Amino acid sequence: MISWREMAGRRFFLAALAAASALLLFAAEDSFQRVERIVAVGDVHGDLEQFVAVLRDAGVINNRNRWSGVKTHLVQTGDLVDRGPQSRKVMDLLMELERQARRAGGRVHSLMGNHEAMNVYGDLRYVTPEDYEAYRTDNSDQVREAFKKENPAIGDIPLGWLEHRFSFGPNGAYGKWIRGKNVVVRINNMIFLHGGIGPKYAAMPLSQINEQAQKELDQTGPLDGTLITDSDGPLWYRGLAQDDETGLAAHVEQALKTHQVERIVIGHTPTKTGVVARFGGKVILIDVGLSKYYGGPPACLIVEQGRLFELNRGRKKPLPGS
């Protein structure tokens, strides 16, 4: 008799192999220099339409959603998933753009956000019914019934839930992809990450942050006290976006000096208005609330020849305060 694990896994086996091959081809790097153009997009939260709109406005994809950015480096600072209905399609698009950009001489840096990590380690509070439906297959009813028989204490679960969990597991296409992602990347004189560099982690080398986060996502034990769950950690910290600038000014200066950069670019905390500069332009907030869930504009940060611009609803203008 075929178990629920076998039934759930067969459909995604080839996708998992493809993801593993991509990881081998595109091992994560975390430092790049002499990049002439950068496009940085904040939290997407399952809104494919808005994400595509801002990527087209920025000139990195064409009307067929294929890479057109040539040597541009596209940075997406995490939280592709949850809250919105099309998380899977958003991930699929970025996975394909990674390959296309690399062939054209550009790069796509899809960084780990707290919601990607949550989906991997099983915190599913923000997964939408539409997301589960995206993983539903013709035999999802059978898979669920077989699972219930083996696990009678488990309550009701939506169709597609088991396939979703397999896909984010260690052998699943999205689980493999996320586990190989960086938390932070340095490009030219800037570092990009999801939440921010807080005092607790200010002295930790960027490579160590990336290595530790990837290692923690692979562990099977409790995650209490880990970097990826710490409210002061780089996936969750909101101080650079919300706290008083005067009180944090010395920390920001020290962080910039430690990592030998001039700016820190973060997502995670929605502005709902557009790209915002803080600390005299040394910290840039790019979570504009892009998803319809938040109602923010289709906006992103563009860096060209060291100059910073906001692209908001297709209009490009120098970023105030930068």
C-alpha positions in Angstrom: 0.0 0.0 0.0 1.3 3.4 -0.9 1.7 5.8 2.0 0.6 9.5 2.0 4.3 10.5 1.9 4.8 8.6 -1.4 1.6 9.9 -2.9 2.4 13.5 -1.9 6.0 13.2 -2.9 5.8 11.7 -6.4 4.3 14.8 -8.0 7.1 17.0 -6.7 10.1 14.7 -7.2 11.2 16.1 -10.5 10.8 19.6 -9.3 13.0 18.9 -6.3 15.7 17.4 -8.6 15.5 20.5 -10.8 15.8 22.8 -7.7 18.8 20.8 -6.5 20.5 21.1 -9.8 19.9 24.9 -9.8 21.5 25.2 -6.4 24.6 23.4 -7.6 24.9 25.7 -10.6 24.2 28.9 -8.7 25.9 28.6 -5.3 25.2 31.6 -3.1 27.7 34.4 -3.2 27.4 37.3 -0.8 29.7 40.1 -2.1 29.8 41.9 -5.5 31.7 45.0 -6.7 31.6 47.3 -9.7 27.9 46.7 -10.3 26.6 49.6 -12.5 22.9 49.2 -11.9 20.9 47.7 -9.0 17.1 47.3 -8.7 16.0 46.5 -5.2 12.4 45.4 -4.4 11.0 44.9 -0.9 8.3 42.5 0.4 6.0 41.0 -2.2 3.7 38.8 -0.1 2.2 36.7 -2.8 1.1 39.6 -5.1 2.4 38.5 -8.5 0.6 41.3 -10.4 2.2 44.1 -8.4 5.6 42.4 -8.4 5.5 42.0 -12.2 4.4 45.6 -12.6 7.3 47.0 -10.7 9.8 44.7 -12.4 8.5 45.8 -15.8 8.7 49.5 -14.7 12.3 49.0 -13.7 13.1 47.4 -17.0 14.4 44.1 -15.7 11.6 42.0 -17.3 9.7 42.3 -20.6 6.0 41.9 -21.4 6.5 38.1 -21.4 8.1 38.2 -17.9 11.5 37.2 -19.2 14.7 38.9 -18.1 15.5 42.1 -20.0 17.8 43.7 -17.4 21.0 42.7 -19.1 23.8 43.2 -16.4 21.5 44.7 -13.8 21.5 43.1 -10.3 18.0 42.6 -9.0 17.8 42.3 -5.2 14.6 41.1 -3.6 14.9 41.4 0.2 12.6 38.6 1.2 9.0 37.9 2.1 7.9 36.7 -1.2 5.3 34.5 0.4 2.3 34.6 2.7 -0.6 37.0 3.1 -1.3 37.1 -0.7 -2.7 34.4 -3.0 0.1 33.7 -5.5 3.2 33.0 -3.4 4.1 29.9 -5.5 3.9 31.8 -8.8 6.1 34.6 -7.3 8.8 32.0 -6.3 8.6 30.3 -9.7 9.1 33.6 -11.5 12.2 34.5 -9.4 13.7 31.0 -9.8 13.4 31.3 -13.6 14.7 34.9 -13.6 17.8 33.8 -11.6 18.8 31.5 -14.5 17.9 34.0 -17.2 19.8 36.9 -15.5 22.9 34.8 -15.0 23.0 33.9 -18.7 22.7 37.6 -19.6 25.5 38.8 -17.3 23.2 40.1 -14.6 22.2 38.6 -11.2 19.1 38.0 -9.2 19.6 38.0 -5.4 16.6 36.6 -3.7 17.2 37.0 0.0 15.7 35.1 2.9 12.9 36.9 4.7 11.3 35.8 8.0 8.3 34.5 6.1 10.4 32.2 3.9 12.0 30.9 7.0 8.6 30.4 8.7 7.3 28.4 5.8 10.4 26.1 6.0 10.3 25.5 9.8 6.5 25.2 9.9 5.0 28.5 11.2 2.1 28.7 8.8 0.0 31.4 10.4 0.0 33.6 7.3 -0.4 31.0 4.5 -3.6 31.8 2.6 -6.2 29.3 1.5 -5.3 30.2 -2.1 -1.7 29.2 -1.4 -2.7 25.8 -0.2 -4.9 25.4 -3.3 -1.9 26.1 -5.5 -0.4 22.8 -4.3 -3.5 20.7 -4.6 -3.3 17.8 -7.1 -5.7 15.3 -8.5 -4.9 12.8 -5.7 -4.9 15.3 -2.8 -8.1 13.8 -1.3 -6.3 10.4 -1.2 -3.2 11.8 0.3 -5.1 13.6 3.0 -7.2 10.5 3.9 -4.1 8.4 4.1 -2.4 11.0 6.3 -5.4 11.1 8.7 -5.4 7.3 9.1 -1.8 7.4 10.1 -2.2 10.5 12.3 -5.7 10.3 13.9 -4.9 13.0 16.4 -4.3 15.6 13.7 -7.3 17.9 13.1 -8.7 18.9 9.7 -6.2 20.2 7.2 -6.9 21.9 3.8 -6.3 20.1 0.5 -2.8 20.9 -0.7 -1.5 21.3 2.9 0.6 18.1 2.8 1.9 18.9 -0.7 2.8 22.4 0.5 4.7 21.0 3.5 6.6 18.5 1.2 7.5 21.3 -1.2 9.0 23.4 1.7 10.8 20.4 3.2 14.4 19.4 2.8 13.7 17.5 -0.4 11.1 19.9 -1.8 11.7 22.3 -4.6 11.1 25.5 -2.6 12.6 24.1 0.6 15.9 23.4 -1.2 15.8 26.8 -2.9 15.1 28.8 0.3 17.7 26.8 2.3 20.4 28.0 -0.1 19.5 31.7 0.1 21.5 34.4 1.7 20.2 36.6 4.5 22.4 39.5 3.5 24.3 40.5 0.4 26.9 43.2 -0.2 26.8 45.0 -3.5 29.3 47.9 -4.1 29.1 50.1 -1.0 25.7 48.8 0.2 24.3 45.9 2.1 20.9 44.5 1.6 18.8 42.4 4.0 15.3 41.8 5.2 14.9 43.2 8.7 18.1 45.0 9.6 21.4 44.9 11.4 20.7 45.3 15.1 23.2 45.9 17.9 23.1 42.2 18.9 24.5 41.1 15.5 26.4 44.2 14.5 29.8 42.7 14.8 29.0 39.3 13.1 30.6 39.0 9.7 28.0 38.9 6.9 29.2 35.5 5.7 28.7 34.1 9.2 25.1 35.4 9.3 24.4 33.7 6.0 26.0 30.4 7.0 24.3 30.3 10.4 20.9 31.0 9.0 21.3 28.2 6.4 22.5 25.8 9.0 19.6 26.6 11.4 17.1 26.0 8.6 18.5 22.5 8.2 18.2 21.6 11.9 15.3 19.5 13.1 15.3 20.4 16.8 13.8 23.4 18.6 14.6 26.8 17.0 14.2 28.9 20.2 17.1 31.4 20.5 18.3 31.0 17.0 19.3 33.8 14.6 16.4 33.1 12.3 13.7 33.4 15.0 15.3 36.1 17.2 13.3 39.3 17.2 16.6 41.2 17.3 18.0 39.1 14.4 18.4 40.1 10.8 15.1 38.6 9.6 13.0 40.3 12.3 14.7 43.5 13.6 12.7 46.7 13.1 14.9 49.2 14.9 16.4 50.8 11.8 12.9 51.4 10.4 11.1 52.4 13.6 13.3 53.5 16.4 14.5 57.0 17.2 17.3 58.0 14.9 19.2 59.9 17.5 19.4 56.9 19.9 20.6 54.6 17.1 22.9 56.9 15.2 26.1 55.6 16.8 25.0 52.0 16.1 24.4 52.8 12.5 27.8 54.4 12.1 29.5 51.5 13.8 27.6 48.9 11.6 28.6 50.8 8.4 32.2 50.9 9.6 32.3 47.3 10.6 31.0 46.1 7.2 32.9 48.8 5.2 29.8 50.1 3.5 27.9 53.5 3.2 24.3 52.3 3.3 22.0 49.6 4.6 18.9 48.7 2.6 16.1 46.9 4.3 12.5 45.6 3.9 10.2 44.0 6.5 8.6 47.2 7.8 6.0 48.7 5.3 6.1 52.4 4.6 2.9 52.2 2.4 4.1 55.4 0.6 7.3 54.6 -1.2 11.0 54.2 -0.6 12.2 56.1 2.5 15.6 57.3 3.5 16.6 57.5 7.3 19.7 58.4 9.2 20.7 60.9 6.6 20.4 58.5 3.7 22.5 55.8 5.4 19.5 53.5 5.9 17.0 52.9 3.0 13.6 51.4 3.6 12.2 49.6 0.5 9.2 47.6 1.9 6.6 49.9 0.4 3.7 47.7 1.1 3.7 46.5 -2.5 1.1 43.8 -1.9 -2.6 44.6 -2.2 -2.8 43.2 1.4 -1.0 46.5 2.5 -2.2 48.7 -0.3 1.2 50.4 -1.0 2.4 51.5 -4.4 4.4 49.5 -7.0 7.7 51.1 -6.1 11.4 50.1 -5.7 14.9 51.5 -5.3 17.2 52.0 -8.3 20.9 52.6 -7.9 22.7 53.8 -11.1 26.4 54.8 -11.0 26.1 55.2 -7.3 23.1 57.5 -7.5 19.9 56.5 -5.7 16.4 56.9 -7.2 12.9 55.9 -6.2 10.8 54.4 -9.0 7.2 54.8 -8.0 4.3 54.0 -10.3 6.7 54.2 -13.2 8.1 57.6 -12.3 11.8 57.8 -11.5 13.1 60.5 -9.3 16.1 61.1 -7.0 15.6 59.7 -3.6 15.2 62.6 -1.1 17.5 62.4 1.9 20.0 60.1 0.2 
